Amino acid sequence: MSGAESFVPTPLLLSDSARRRLQSLIEEEGNRQLKLRVYVTGGGCSGFQYGFDFADEVAEDDTVIEFGDVALVVDPLSYQYLVGSTVDFEEGLAGARFLVQNPNATTTCGCGASFMV
């Protein structure tokens, strides 16, 4: 190489509101090992849908993305659909939820929980 650094795409970003919510949920659970698992499954009104779950165990082929004292976990199948996305947290009239802002999605549904690539 000629001294130029190679570009590695950002796997996933975490908004400040999502980080704060994740920190408070971890404190409520009293388990510092908890991570937010973000995954993609088939279904929803646009073909794929996002899912969130807490994980305190990480599989050998999972990707762990750390943001200081909190972390996201993504399985290898979901990873390809989530590269470059931002995990956010919003509170509104419809309630509070984690959501994914995905630049790879060509179509999203009105609820924001499903997408198509």
C-alpha positions in Angstrom: 0.0 0.0 0.0 1.1 3.5 -0.6 0.3 4.7 2.9 -3.3 5.5 2.1 -5.8 4.0 4.5 -8.4 1.6 3.1 -12.0 2.6 3.6 -14.1 0.3 5.7 -17.9 1.0 5.7 -19.5 1.8 9.0 -21.4 -1.3 10.0 -24.1 0.4 12.1 -24.5 3.7 13.9 -26.4 4.4 17.1 -28.2 7.7 17.7 -27.8 9.6 21.0 -31.4 8.9 22.0 -31.0 5.2 21.3 -27.8 5.1 23.3 -29.4 6.8 26.3 -32.4 4.5 26.2 -30.2 1.4 25.9 -28.1 2.6 28.8 -31.2 3.1 31.0 -32.6 -0.4 30.0 -29.3 -2.0 30.9 -29.3 -0.2 34.3 -32.9 -1.3 34.9 -32.0 -4.9 34.2 -28.8 -4.7 36.3 -26.8 -6.6 33.7 -23.9 -4.8 32.2 -23.4 -7.6 29.7 -26.7 -6.9 27.8 -26.4 -5.8 24.2 -29.1 -4.8 21.8 -29.5 -7.4 19.1 -30.7 -5.9 15.8 -31.9 -8.4 13.2 -33.8 -8.7 9.9 -36.4 -11.3 9.2 -38.6 -12.1 6.3 -42.2 -10.7 6.4 -43.8 -7.4 7.1 -45.7 -5.5 4.4 -42.5 -4.7 2.4 -40.7 -8.1 2.4 -38.3 -7.7 5.3 -38.8 -6.4 8.9 -36.5 -5.3 11.6 -36.4 -6.8 15.1 -34.8 -5.9 18.4 -34.0 -8.1 21.4 -31.6 -8.1 24.3 -28.7 -10.5 24.1 -26.3 -11.4 26.9 -24.7 -14.1 24.8 -23.0 -13.6 21.4 -22.6 -16.3 18.8 -19.1 -16.8 17.2 -20.3 -15.4 13.9 -22.1 -12.4 15.3 -20.8 -8.9 14.8 -20.5 -6.8 17.9 -20.4 -3.0 17.4 -19.4 -1.1 20.6 -20.4 2.4 21.4 -18.6 3.1 24.7 -20.5 1.3 27.4 -23.3 -0.1 25.1 -23.1 -2.4 22.1 -25.2 -3.7 19.2 -25.1 -7.3 18.1 -25.9 -8.3 14.5 -26.1 -11.8 13.0 -24.3 -12.5 9.7 -27.5 -12.8 7.6 -28.9 -9.5 8.9 -25.6 -7.7 8.7 -25.7 -7.4 4.9 -29.0 -5.5 5.1 -28.0 -3.2 7.9 -24.6 -1.9 6.9 -24.6 1.9 7.0 -27.9 2.1 9.0 -28.6 4.0 12.1 -30.5 2.6 15.1 -32.6 5.3 16.6 -35.1 5.5 19.5 -38.2 7.6 19.4 -41.0 8.5 21.7 -44.3 9.8 20.4 -48.1 9.5 20.5 -47.8 5.9 19.2 -45.5 5.0 22.0 -41.7 4.4 22.3 -39.7 2.2 20.1 -36.3 1.5 18.6 -36.2 1.9 14.8 -33.7 1.6 11.9 -33.0 4.3 9.5 -31.7 2.3 6.5 -30.1 4.0 3.5 -30.2 0.6 1.6 -34.0 0.3 1.7 -35.6 1.1 -1.6 -39.1 0.9 -0.1 -40.4 1.2 3.5 -43.8 0.8 4.9 -45.8 3.4 6.8 -45.0 1.8 10.2 -41.3 2.0 9.5 -40.8 -1.6 10.7 -40.5 -3.3 7.3 -38.5 -2.6 4.1 -37.5 -3.8 0.7 -34.0 -3.7 -0.9 
